[in-house]
Amino acid sequence: MTRILKILDWFIIKKYLTTFFFTAFIFTMIAVVIDTSDKLEKFIKGDCTLHEIIFQYYGAFIPHINWLLWPLFSLISVIFFTSRMAANSEIISIFNAGISYNRFLRPYFISAGIICVIHAIGNHFFIPVLNKNRIEFEAKYIKKVENQDQNNEVHFILSPDSKVYVRYFNRVDSVARDLRIERFKNGNLIEFFKAREAKFIGDSSIWLLTGIEKHTFNNLKETLTLRPRDTMRMKINIEPDDFYTIRNFNQTLTSPALLRFIDKEESRGSGTAAEYLIEFHRRTADSATLFILMLIGVPVSARKVRGGMGLNLALGVSLGATYMILSRFSVTFAQSNLISPLLGVWIPNLIFIGVSIWLITKFRV
């Protein structure tokens, strides 16, 4: 590794990473102070302990705010230390020594790549686990909104042609009372299946039904089958967790769990899978954003200008703000099913890749 990376590479990588993590530390402290001052009264009045505040809430809040803002931190840190290098004529000296612009970008790619990989791993695996702690704490102590137990009069869509109704579900013993499954063909009801009780007995969505009643329709003819004392096992595409709703549920699932949930919703045809697809694609797109904003920051700050670092920072922050606004618009279109979730999440990145290429070719030193 030492042979591959030269002194110039180590010099820029060290500046990039130290500036990046220092920027993240400063902004994190500011965010914690602002958040604490905003929620201090609720902390005092609430029943939460100091241990819960520090470890459950801020132990999750700090990674959450960092992972949210790391792309912006990357842009600010690149502009900050590259502008200083340009002001001290270090970049001019590097190019006068025969270093090409592409070669000059190599340590930036390496540094951004390291941060990007860390960000992607956190987004897909660790941050969702911490988000669950933070969201549950906020629901219980800050917003006073309990996560909902959907126990009474519950309706589920099992597939485009079938749905299920449960009059009451007991989370203690995982027993559903008065279960009814309706199946349709071409918009017409062809049969419905009733059970006095349905008990969840394990994985693969297997339920044990008792008090069975089946109605089958053929035009105007109805066939009734009664088995009030019999029991039978049936695979139904619902599980006990479906009766429990957590706020911002899509943010609390790791990516493997999120993909399984998406497959389940698509098999049901419920039409809610798009929201979860947006969350899944966003996690990768946000990490790519970090890399793209680095590519924008280098050409913006590598030139020595009269305005100095302040002008470069203002331009960089303006581009970052433009990206955030564009991202909100495109996600809104995806949520409205006007464009696909993948395209809706990646449109800002695709546009800013073009901007970064234009800036690199336009502002070469």
VENKAFEN-V871352 format. One line per field, one symbol per residue. phi: phi as a letter, one per 40 degrees, with the letter a starting at -180 (. if undefined). psi: psi as a letter, one per 20 degrees, with the letter a starting at -180 (. if undefined). A space follows every 10 residues. Layout:
phi = ???
psi = ???
This chain:
phi = .cccccdccc cccccccccc cccccccccc ccccccccbd cccccccccc cccccccccb ccccccccbd dccccccccc ccccccccgc cdcccccgcc cccccdcccc cccccccdcc ccccbccdcc dccccccccc bccfbccccc cbfbbbccad baabbbcabb ccbfbbbfcb bbbbafgbcb abbbacbbbc bicgfcbcbb gcabbbbbfc cbbbbbbcbc bacacbcabd cccbbbdfdc cbbccdcccc ccdcccccgc gbcddccccc ccccccccdd cccccccccc bcccbccgcc cccccccccc cccccccccc ccccccgcbc dcccccddcc cccccccccc ccbdc
psi = ghhgprgggh gggggggggg hgghgghggg gggghghhjg ghgghrjqrh ghggggfhhh gghghghhih ghhggggghg hhhggghjkh hghghhjjpr gghhighggg ghgghggggg gghhggghgh hgggghgghg hgikoqqpon hpmppqphrh jqrqppgppo hgjlppqmqp pppqpkiqph qqpqphqopp jarjkpqoqq mqpppppndj ppppppmhir qqqpoplqrh hijppqqlhh iiprgghghh hggghhhhki jjhghhhggg hhghhhhhgg gghghhhghh iiqorhibhg gggggghghg hgggghgggh hghghjkhrq ggghhigggg gigggggggg hhkp.
